[in-house]
């Protein structure tokens, strides 16, 4: 998987990309990331990439010329892969979308700044727009890293356990079940006996029920979209859940 990231501050990506799972993925050849400075494609002596908005108002708007030049120089005209704008106006990033993106071999990420990008970029250049939440950040660099991280851990061979990503919160539509590790007793708190039983069927049943319980407690809105069995629904009913 290759990501080409277009940003006014490409230096912010270096540390995180050289850490932990992403570093391992790059060393294995599963992940390739190139961060490009949009200013390098500005043609005036000041490397201008923004200007005041037509119609007045505060803030600045990212200009179309350097962005088009940067993306078309690297990805071709038209771009040979999806180009995703990171913007609070985009569709909310979910685990399902991360799985969708992981199917591609090459993705371009455009990091917005200031008030926004010129609308002609949104209409005619980018193919998708993604948000990581209903709040506003200084720029799209952190969201771009979130997308890279979320997608990379889904790539084959990146995680040591091939089933780890499948069990993650949201991967099945539910929050993940609780985890425990050694020691079995800590300050008088013991881990559930079922996890020591060696009975894998009972452990799986306990984990499923804990995932259902936690989702009901913390994110009940997810239950209406989750793929629930009759056994799941019966257990949730015992907990007081009433389907909408």
LORO-794109 format. One line per 2 residues: number of its first residue (from 1); their letters; for each residue x, y, z of N, C-alpha, C. Coordinates in Angstrom, 1 decimal. Example, Ala and Ser with C-alpha at 12.3 -4.5 7.8 and 13.67 -1.06 7.14 Angstrom:
// residues 2
1) AS) 13.2,-5.7,7.8,12.3,-4.5,7.8,13.2,-3.3,7.8 ~ 12.8,-2.2,7.1,13.7,-1.1,7.1,12.9,0.0,7.9
//
This chain:
// residues 244
1) XX) 0.8,-1.2,0.0,0.0,0.0,0.0,0.9,1.2,0.0 ~ 0.6,2.2,-0.9,1.3,3.4,-1.0,0.4,4.6,-0.7
3) XX) 0.8,5.5,0.2,0.1,6.7,0.4,1.0,7.9,0.0 ~ 0.4,8.8,-0.8,1.1,10.1,-1.1,0.3,11.1,-0.4
5) XX) 1.0,11.8,0.5,0.3,12.8,1.3,0.7,14.2,0.9 ~ -0.2,15.1,0.6,0.0,16.5,0.2,-0.3,17.4,1.3
7) XX) 0.7,18.2,1.8,0.5,19.0,3.0,1.4,20.2,2.9 ~ 1.0,21.2,3.7,1.9,22.4,3.8,3.0,22.2,4.9
9) XX) 2.8,21.1,5.7,3.8,20.8,6.7,4.1,19.3,6.7 ~ 4.8,18.8,5.7,5.1,17.4,5.6,6.0,16.9,6.7
11) XX) 6.7,17.8,7.3,7.7,17.3,8.3,7.0,16.7,9.5 ~ 5.7,17.0,9.8,5.1,16.5,11.0,4.9,14.9,10.9
13) XX) 5.0,14.3,9.7,4.7,12.9,9.6,5.9,12.0,10.0 ~ 7.1,12.6,10.0,8.3,11.7,10.1,8.3,10.9,11.4
15) XX) 8.1,11.5,12.5,8.2,10.8,13.8,7.2,9.6,13.9 ~ 6.0,9.9,13.6,5.0,8.9,13.8,5.1,7.7,12.8
17) XX) 5.5,8.0,11.6,5.7,7.0,10.6,6.9,6.1,10.9 ~ 7.8,6.6,11.8,9.0,5.8,12.1,8.9,5.2,13.5
19) XX) 7.6,4.9,13.9,7.4,4.4,15.2,6.5,3.1,15.1 ~ 6.8,2.1,15.9,5.9,1.0,16.2,5.4,0.3,14.9
21) XX) 4.1,0.1,14.8,3.6,-0.8,13.8,3.8,-0.2,12.4 ~ 3.7,1.1,12.3,3.9,1.8,11.0,5.4,1.6,10.5
23) XX) 6.3,1.8,11.4,7.7,1.6,11.1,8.0,0.1,10.6 ~ 7.4,-0.8,11.4,7.5,-2.2,11.0,6.9,-2.5,9.6
25) XX) 5.8,-1.9,9.4,5.1,-2.1,8.1,5.9,-1.6,6.9 ~ 6.6,-0.4,7.2,7.4,0.2,6.1,8.7,-0.7,5.9
27) XX) 9.3,-1.2,7.0,10.4,-2.0,6.8,10.1,-3.3,6.1 ~ 8.9,-3.8,6.3,8.5,-5.1,5.7,8.1,-4.9,4.2
29) XX) 7.9,-3.6,3.8,7.5,-3.3,2.4,6.0,-3.3,2.3 ~ 5.2,-3.5,3.4,3.8,-3.5,3.3,3.2,-2.1,3.1
31) XX) 4.0,-1.1,3.6,3.5,0.3,3.6,4.6,1.2,3.0 ~ 4.2,2.1,2.1,5.1,3.1,1.5,4.4,4.5,1.7
33) XX) 5.0,5.5,2.3,4.4,6.8,2.5,5.4,7.8,2.0 ~ 4.8,8.7,1.1,5.6,9.9,0.6,4.8,11.2,1.0
35) XX) 5.5,12.0,1.7,4.8,13.3,2.1,5.4,14.4,1.2 ~ 4.5,15.2,0.6,4.9,16.2,-0.4,4.5,17.6,0.1
37) XX) 5.4,18.5,0.0,5.1,19.9,0.4,4.5,20.7,-0.8 ~ 3.2,21.1,-0.6,2.5,21.7,-1.6,3.1,23.0,-2.0
39) XX) 3.9,23.7,-1.1,4.6,24.9,-1.4,5.6,24.8,-2.6 ~ 6.1,23.5,-2.7,7.1,23.3,-3.8,6.5,23.5,-5.2
41) XX) 5.2,23.5,-5.3,4.6,23.7,-6.6,4.0,25.1,-6.8 ~ 4.2,26.0,-5.8,3.8,27.4,-5.9,4.8,28.1,-6.8
43) XX) 4.3,29.0,-7.7,5.2,29.6,-8.7,5.7,31.0,-8.4 ~ 5.2,31.6,-7.4,5.6,33.0,-7.1,6.8,32.9,-6.1
45) XX) 7.5,34.0,-5.9,8.7,34.0,-5.1,8.4,33.7,-3.6 ~ 7.2,34.0,-3.2,6.9,33.8,-1.8,6.2,32.4,-1.5
47) XX) 6.1,31.6,-2.6,5.5,30.2,-2.5,4.1,30.3,-1.8 ~ 3.3,31.2,-2.4,2.0,31.4,-1.8,1.0,30.2,-2.1
49) XX) 0.4,29.8,-1.1,-0.6,28.6,-1.3,-2.0,29.0,-0.8 ~ -2.2,30.2,-0.4,-3.5,30.6,0.1,-3.8,32.0,-0.3
51) XX) -5.1,32.4,-0.2,-5.5,33.8,-0.5,-6.8,34.0,0.2 ~ -7.3,35.3,0.1,-8.5,35.7,0.8,-9.7,35.2,0.0
53) XX) -10.8,34.9,0.7,-12.0,34.3,0.1,-12.8,35.4,-0.7 ~ -13.2,35.0,-1.9,-14.1,35.8,-2.7,-15.4,36.0,-1.8
55) XX) -16.0,37.2,-1.9,-17.2,37.5,-1.1,-16.9,38.0,0.3 ~ -15.7,38.0,0.7,-15.3,38.5,2.0,-15.4,37.5,3.1
57) XX) -15.1,37.9,4.3,-15.1,37.0,5.4,-13.7,36.7,5.9 ~ -13.6,36.2,7.1,-12.3,36.0,7.7,-11.7,34.7,7.2
59) XX) -10.4,34.6,7.5,-9.6,33.4,7.2,-9.1,33.4,5.8 ~ -8.4,32.4,5.4,-7.8,32.2,4.1,-8.2,30.9,3.5
61) XX) -8.1,30.8,2.2,-8.5,29.6,1.4,-7.3,29.1,0.7 ~ -7.1,27.8,0.7,-6.0,27.2,-0.1,-6.3,27.3,-1.6
63) XX) -5.3,27.8,-2.3,-5.4,28.1,-3.7,-5.4,26.8,-4.6 ~ -6.1,26.8,-5.7,-6.2,25.6,-6.5,-4.9,25.3,-7.3
65) XX) -4.2,26.3,-7.8,-3.1,26.1,-8.7,-2.0,25.2,-8.1 ~ -1.4,25.5,-6.9,-0.4,24.6,-6.4,-0.9,23.2,-6.0
67) XX) -2.1,23.1,-5.6,-2.6,21.8,-5.2,-2.8,20.9,-6.4 ~ -3.4,21.5,-7.5,-3.6,20.7,-8.7,-2.2,20.3,-9.3
69) XX) -1.3,21.3,-9.3,0.1,21.0,-9.8,0.8,19.9,-9.0 ~ 0.7,20.0,-7.7,1.3,19.0,-6.9,0.7,17.6,-7.1
71) XX) -0.6,17.5,-7.0,-1.2,16.2,-7.2,-1.0,15.6,-8.6 ~ -1.2,16.4,-9.6,-1.1,15.9,-11.0,0.4,15.6,-11.3
73) XX) 1.3,16.3,-10.7,2.7,15.9,-10.9,3.1,14.6,-10.4 ~ 2.5,14.2,-9.2,2.8,13.0,-8.6,1.9,11.8,-9.0
75) XX) 0.6,12.1,-9.1,-0.4,11.1,-9.4,-0.9,11.0,-10.8 ~ -0.5,12.0,-11.6,-1.0,12.0,-13.0,-2.2,12.8,-13.2
77) XX) -2.6,13.1,-14.5,-3.7,13.9,-14.8,-4.6,13.1,-15.8 ~ -5.7,12.6,-15.4,-6.3,12.6,-14.0,-5.5,11.7,-13.1
79) XX) -5.6,11.9,-11.8,-4.9,11.1,-10.8,-5.2,9.6,-11.1 ~ -4.2,8.8,-10.9,-4.3,7.3,-11.2,-4.8,6.5,-10.0
81) XX) -5.1,7.2,-8.9,-5.6,6.6,-7.7,-6.6,7.5,-7.0 ~ -7.4,7.0,-6.0,-8.3,7.9,-5.3,-7.5,9.0,-4.6
83) XX) -8.1,10.2,-4.5,-7.5,11.3,-3.8,-8.5,11.7,-2.7 ~ -8.1,11.6,-1.5,-9.0,11.8,-0.3,-8.7,13.2,0.3
85) XX) -9.6,14.0,0.5,-9.5,15.3,1.2,-9.8,15.1,2.6 ~ -8.9,15.4,3.5,-9.2,15.4,5.0,-9.9,16.7,5.4
87) XX) -11.1,16.6,5.8,-11.9,17.8,6.1,-13.0,17.5,7.1 ~ -13.3,18.4,8.0,-14.5,18.2,8.9,-15.8,18.0,8.2
89) XX) -15.9,18.3,6.9,-17.1,18.2,6.1,-17.2,16.8,5.5 ~ -16.1,16.0,5.6,-16.1,14.7,5.0,-17.0,13.6,5.7
91) XX) -17.1,12.5,5.1,-17.9,11.4,5.7,-17.1,10.9,6.9 ~ -17.7,10.6,8.0,-17.0,10.2,9.2,-16.2,8.8,9.0
93) XX) -15.0,8.8,9.4,-14.2,7.6,9.3,-14.7,6.5,10.2 ~ -14.9,5.4,9.7,-15.3,4.2,10.4,-14.4,3.0,10.1
95) XX) -14.5,2.0,10.9,-13.8,0.8,10.6,-14.1,0.2,9.2 ~ -15.4,0.3,8.9,-15.8,-0.2,7.6,-15.2,0.6,6.4
97) XX) -15.0,1.9,6.6,-14.3,2.7,5.6,-12.9,2.4,5.5 ~ -12.3,2.1,6.7,-10.9,1.7,6.7,-10.7,0.4,5.9
99) XX) -11.6,-0.5,6.1,-11.5,-1.8,5.3,-11.6,-1.5,3.8 ~ -12.5,-0.6,3.4,-12.7,-0.2,2.0,-11.4,0.4,1.5
101) XX) -10.8,1.3,2.2,-9.5,1.9,1.7,-8.4,0.9,1.7 ~ -8.4,-0.1,2.5,-7.3,-1.1,2.6,-7.3,-1.9,1.3
103) XX) -8.4,-1.9,0.5,-8.5,-2.7,-0.7,-7.7,-2.0,-1.8 ~ -7.4,-0.7,-1.7,-6.6,0.0,-2.7,-5.1,-0.3,-2.6
105) XX) -4.4,-0.2,-3.6,-2.9,-0.3,-3.6,-2.2,1.1,-3.4 ~ -3.0,2.1,-3.8,-2.4,3.5,-3.8,-3.5,4.5,-3.5
107) XX) -3.2,5.4,-2.6,-4.2,6.5,-2.2,-3.4,7.8,-2.0 ~ -4.0,8.9,-2.5,-3.5,10.2,-2.2,-4.3,10.8,-1.1
109) XX) -3.7,11.5,-0.2,-4.3,12.2,0.9,-4.0,13.7,0.8 ~ -5.0,14.5,0.8,-4.8,16.0,0.7,-5.2,16.6,2.1
111) XX) -4.3,17.3,2.7,-4.5,17.9,4.0,-5.0,19.3,3.9 ~ -6.2,19.5,4.3,-6.7,20.9,4.2,-6.1,21.7,5.3
113) XX) -6.2,23.1,5.1,-5.7,24.0,6.1,-6.5,25.3,6.0 ~ -6.4,26.1,7.0,-7.1,27.4,7.0,-8.6,27.2,7.0
115) XX) -9.4,28.0,6.3,-10.8,27.9,6.2,-11.2,26.7,5.4 ~ -10.6,26.4,4.3,-10.9,25.3,3.5,-10.0,25.3,2.3
117) XX) -10.3,24.4,1.3,-9.6,24.4,0.0,-10.6,25.1,-0.9 ~ -10.1,25.6,-2.0,-11.0,26.2,-3.1,-11.9,25.1,-3.5
119) XX) -13.2,25.5,-3.7,-14.2,24.5,-3.9,-14.0,23.7,-5.2 ~ -13.3,24.3,-6.2,-13.0,23.6,-7.4,-12.1,22.4,-7.2
121) XX) -11.4,22.4,-6.1,-10.6,21.2,-5.8,-11.5,20.1,-5.3 ~ -12.5,20.4,-4.5,-13.4,19.5,-4.0,-14.3,18.9,-5.1
123) XX) -14.7,19.7,-6.0,-15.6,19.3,-7.1,-14.9,18.5,-8.2 ~ -13.7,18.9,-8.5,-13.1,18.3,-9.8,-11.8,17.5,-9.6
125) XX) -11.2,17.5,-8.4,-9.9,16.8,-8.2,-10.0,15.7,-7.2 ~ -10.5,15.9,-6.0,-10.6,14.9,-5.0,-11.8,13.9,-5.3
127) XX) -11.6,12.7,-4.9,-12.7,11.7,-5.2,-13.4,11.3,-3.9 ~ -12.9,11.8,-2.8,-13.6,11.4,-1.5,-13.2,12.5,-0.5
129) XX) -13.9,12.6,0.6,-13.6,13.5,1.7,-13.9,12.8,3.0 ~ -13.0,12.8,3.9,-13.1,12.0,5.2,-12.8,12.9,6.3
131) XX) -13.7,12.7,7.4,-13.5,13.4,8.6,-13.2,12.4,9.7 ~ -12.5,12.8,10.8,-12.3,11.9,11.9,-13.1,12.3,13.1
133) XX) -14.0,13.2,12.9,-14.9,13.5,14.0,-15.6,14.9,13.8 ~ -16.6,15.1,14.6,-17.3,16.4,14.5,-16.7,17.5,15.3
135) XX) -15.5,17.8,14.9,-14.8,18.9,15.5,-13.8,19.4,14.5 ~ -13.2,20.6,14.8,-12.3,21.2,13.8,-10.9,21.2,14.3
137) XX) -9.9,20.8,13.5,-8.5,20.8,13.9,-7.8,21.9,13.0 ~ -6.6,22.2,13.4,-5.8,23.2,12.7,-5.6,22.8,11.2
139) XX) -5.4,21.5,10.9,-5.2,21.1,9.6,-5.5,19.6,9.4 ~ -5.3,19.1,8.2,-5.6,17.7,7.9,-4.5,16.7,8.2
141) XX) -3.4,17.2,8.8,-2.2,16.3,9.0,-2.5,15.2,10.0 ~ -3.1,15.5,11.1,-3.4,14.5,12.1,-4.5,13.5,11.6
143) XX) -5.5,14.0,10.9,-6.5,13.1,10.3,-5.8,12.2,9.2 ~ -4.9,12.7,8.5,-4.2,11.9,7.5,-3.4,10.7,8.2
145) XX) -2.8,11.0,9.3,-2.1,10.0,10.1,-3.0,9.0,10.6 ~ -4.2,9.4,11.0,-5.2,8.5,11.6,-5.6,7.5,10.4
147) XX) -5.9,8.1,9.2,-6.2,7.2,8.1,-5.1,6.2,7.8 ~ -3.9,6.7,7.7,-2.8,5.8,7.4,-2.7,4.7,8.5
149) XX) -2.8,5.0,9.7,-2.7,4.1,10.8,-3.8,3.1,10.7 ~ -5.1,3.6,10.6,-6.2,2.7,10.6,-6.2,1.7,9.4
151) XX) -5.7,2.1,8.3,-5.7,1.3,7.1,-4.5,0.3,7.2 ~ -3.3,0.8,7.6,-2.1,0.0,7.6,-2.3,-1.3,8.5
153) XX) -3.0,-1.2,9.6,-3.1,-2.3,10.5,-4.0,-3.4,9.9 ~ -4.7,-3.1,8.9,-5.6,-4.0,8.2,-4.8,-4.8,7.1
155) XX) -3.6,-4.3,6.7,-2.9,-4.9,5.6,-2.4,-6.3,6.0 ~ -2.4,-7.3,5.1,-1.9,-8.6,5.5,-0.5,-8.6,6.0
157) XX) -0.3,-9.3,7.1,1.1,-9.4,7.6,1.6,-8.3,8.5 ~ 0.8,-7.2,8.6,1.3,-6.1,9.4,1.2,-6.4,10.9
159) XX) 0.1,-6.9,11.4,0.0,-7.3,12.8,0.4,-8.7,13.0 ~ 1.0,-9.0,14.1,1.6,-10.3,14.4,0.5,-11.3,14.5
161) XX) -0.7,-11.0,15.0,-1.8,-11.9,15.1,-2.8,-11.6,13.9 ~ -3.0,-12.5,13.0,-3.8,-12.3,11.8,-5.2,-12.0,12.2
163) XX) -5.7,-12.4,13.4,-7.1,-12.1,13.8,-7.3,-10.9,14.6 ~ -6.2,-10.2,15.0,-6.2,-9.0,15.9,-7.2,-8.0,15.3
165) XX) -7.0,-7.7,14.0,-7.9,-6.6,13.5,-9.3,-7.0,13.4 ~ -9.6,-8.3,13.3,-11.0,-8.8,13.2,-11.7,-8.6,14.5
167) XX) -10.9,-8.7,15.6,-11.5,-8.6,16.9,-11.6,-7.2,17.5 ~ -11.0,-6.2,16.8,-11.0,-4.9,17.2,-12.4,-4.3,17.4
169) XX) -12.4,-3.3,18.3,-13.7,-2.5,18.4,-14.1,-2.0,17.1 ~ -15.4,-2.1,16.8,-16.0,-1.6,15.6,-15.9,-2.6,14.4
171) XX) -14.9,-3.5,14.4,-14.7,-4.4,13.3,-15.9,-5.3,13.1 ~ -16.6,-5.7,14.1,-17.8,-6.5,14.0,-19.1,-5.7,14.3
173) XX) -18.9,-4.4,14.4,-20.1,-3.6,14.7,-20.3,-3.3,16.2 ~ -19.5,-4.0,17.1,-19.6,-3.9,18.5,-18.2,-3.3,19.1
175) XX) -18.3,-2.8,20.3,-17.1,-2.5,21.0,-16.4,-3.8,21.4 ~ -15.1,-3.8,21.6,-14.4,-5.0,21.9,-14.6,-5.4,23.3
177) XX) -14.4,-6.7,23.6,-14.6,-7.2,24.9,-13.4,-6.8,25.8 ~ -13.5,-7.0,27.1,-12.3,-6.6,28.0,-11.1,-7.6,27.8
179) XX) -10.0,-7.1,28.1,-8.7,-7.9,28.0,-8.1,-7.9,29.4 ~ -7.4,-9.0,29.7,-6.6,-9.2,30.9,-5.3,-9.9,30.6
181) XX) -4.3,-9.6,31.4,-3.0,-10.3,31.3,-2.5,-10.6,32.7 ~ -1.3,-11.1,32.8,-0.7,-11.4,34.0,-0.4,-10.2,34.8
183) XX) -0.5,-10.3,36.2,-0.8,-11.4,37.0,-2.3,-11.7,37.1 ~ -2.6,-12.9,37.4,-4.1,-13.3,37.5,-4.8,-12.6,38.7
185) XX) -4.0,-12.1,39.7,-4.6,-11.4,40.8,-3.8,-10.1,41.0 ~ -4.4,-9.0,41.1,-3.7,-7.7,41.3,-4.6,-6.8,42.2
187) XX) -4.0,-6.5,43.4,-4.6,-5.7,44.4,-6.0,-6.3,44.8 ~ -6.1,-7.6,44.8,-7.4,-8.2,45.2,-8.3,-8.4,44.1
189) XX) -8.0,-7.9,42.9,-8.9,-8.0,41.7,-8.4,-9.2,40.9 ~ -9.3,-10.2,40.7,-9.0,-11.4,39.9,-9.6,-11.3,38.5
191) XX) -8.9,-12.0,37.6,-9.5,-12.1,36.2,-10.6,-13.1,36.2 ~ -11.5,-13.0,35.3,-12.6,-14.0,35.2,-12.1,-15.4,35.1
193) XX) -12.7,-16.3,35.8,-12.3,-17.7,35.8,-12.4,-18.3,34.5 ~ -13.3,-17.9,33.7,-13.5,-18.5,32.4,-12.3,-18.4,31.5
195) XX) -11.5,-17.3,31.7,-10.3,-17.1,30.9,-9.2,-18.1,31.2 ~ -9.3,-18.7,32.4,-8.3,-19.7,32.8,-8.8,-21.1,32.5
197) XX) -10.0,-21.3,32.0,-10.6,-22.6,31.9,-10.0,-23.4,30.8 ~ -9.5,-22.8,29.7,-9.0,-23.5,28.6,-10.1,-24.0,27.6
199) XX) -11.4,-23.7,28.0,-12.5,-24.0,27.2,-12.8,-22.9,26.2 ~ -12.3,-23.1,25.0,-12.3,-22.0,24.0,-13.7,-21.6,23.6
201) XX) -14.6,-22.5,23.6,-16.0,-22.2,23.2,-16.6,-21.3,24.3 ~ -16.4,-21.6,25.5,-16.9,-20.8,26.6,-16.3,-19.4,26.7
203) XX) -15.0,-19.4,26.3,-14.3,-18.1,26.3,-14.8,-17.2,25.2 ~ -15.1,-17.8,24.0,-15.6,-17.1,22.9,-17.0,-16.6,23.3
205) XX) -17.8,-17.4,24.0,-19.2,-17.0,24.4,-19.1,-15.8,25.4 ~ -18.2,-15.9,26.3,-18.0,-14.9,27.3,-17.6,-13.6,26.7
207) XX) -16.7,-13.7,25.7,-16.2,-12.5,25.1,-17.3,-11.8,24.3 ~ -18.1,-12.6,23.6,-19.2,-12.0,22.8,-20.2,-11.3,23.7
209) XX) -20.5,-11.9,24.8,-21.4,-11.3,25.7,-20.9,-10.0,26.4 ~ -19.6,-10.1,26.7,-18.9,-8.9,27.2,-18.9,-7.7,26.2
211) XX) -18.7,-8.1,24.9,-18.8,-7.1,23.9,-20.2,-6.5,23.8 ~ -21.2,-7.3,23.9,-22.5,-6.8,23.8,-22.8,-6.0,25.0
213) XX) -22.4,-6.4,26.2,-22.7,-5.6,27.4,-22.0,-4.2,27.3 ~ -20.7,-4.2,26.9,-20.0,-3.0,26.9,-20.6,-2.0,25.8
215) XX) -21.0,-2.6,24.7,-21.6,-1.7,23.6,-22.9,-1.1,24.1 ~ -23.7,-1.9,24.8,-25.0,-1.4,25.4,-24.7,-0.3,26.4
217) XX) -23.7,-0.5,27.2,-23.4,0.5,28.2,-22.8,1.8,27.6 ~ -21.9,1.7,26.7,-21.1,2.8,26.2,-21.5,3.4,24.9
219) XX) -22.0,2.5,23.9,-22.4,3.0,22.6,-23.6,2.2,22.1 ~ -24.8,2.4,22.8,-26.0,1.6,22.4,-26.4,2.0,21.0
221) XX) -26.0,3.1,20.5,-26.4,3.4,19.1,-25.8,2.5,18.1 ~ -24.8,1.8,18.4,-24.2,0.8,17.5,-25.0,-0.4,17.3
223) XX) -25.8,-0.8,18.3,-26.5,-2.0,18.3,-27.5,-2.1,17.2 ~ -28.1,-1.0,16.8,-29.1,-1.0,15.7,-28.5,-1.4,14.4
225) XX) -27.1,-1.2,14.2,-26.5,-1.5,13.0,-25.7,-2.8,13.0 ~ -25.5,-3.4,14.2,-24.7,-4.6,14.4,-25.4,-5.8,13.8
227) XX) -24.6,-6.8,13.4,-25.2,-8.1,13.0,-25.4,-9.0,14.2 ~ -26.6,-9.0,14.7,-26.9,-9.7,16.0,-27.7,-11.0,15.8
229) XX) -27.2,-12.1,16.5,-28.0,-13.3,16.4,-29.1,-13.3,17.4 ~ -30.0,-14.3,17.3,-31.1,-14.5,18.2,-30.5,-14.6,19.6
231) XX) -29.4,-15.3,19.8,-28.8,-15.5,21.1,-28.3,-14.1,21.6 ~ -27.7,-13.3,20.8,-27.3,-12.0,21.1,-28.5,-11.1,21.6
233) XX) -29.6,-11.2,20.9,-30.7,-10.4,21.2,-31.4,-10.8,22.5 ~ -31.4,-12.1,22.7,-31.9,-12.7,24.0,-31.1,-12.2,25.2
235) XX) -29.8,-12.2,25.0,-28.9,-11.7,26.1,-29.1,-10.2,26.3 ~ -29.1,-9.5,25.3,-29.3,-8.0,25.4,-30.7,-7.7,26.1
237) XX) -31.7,-8.5,25.8,-33.0,-8.3,26.4,-32.9,-8.5,27.9 ~ -32.1,-9.5,28.3,-31.9,-9.8,29.8,-31.2,-8.5,30.4
239) XX) -30.4,-7.8,29.6,-29.8,-6.6,30.2,-30.7,-5.4,30.1 ~ -31.9,-5.5,29.5,-32.8,-4.4,29.5,-32.8,-3.6,28.1
241) XX) -32.2,-4.2,27.1,-32.1,-3.6,25.8,-33.4,-3.8,25.1 ~ -34.0,-2.7,24.5,-35.2,-2.7,23.7,-34.9,-2.2,22.3
243) XX) -34.9,-3.1,21.3,-34.6,-2.6,20.0,-35.5,-1.5,19.6 ~ -35.0,-0.5,18.8,-35.8,0.7,18.4,-36.7,0.3,17.3
//
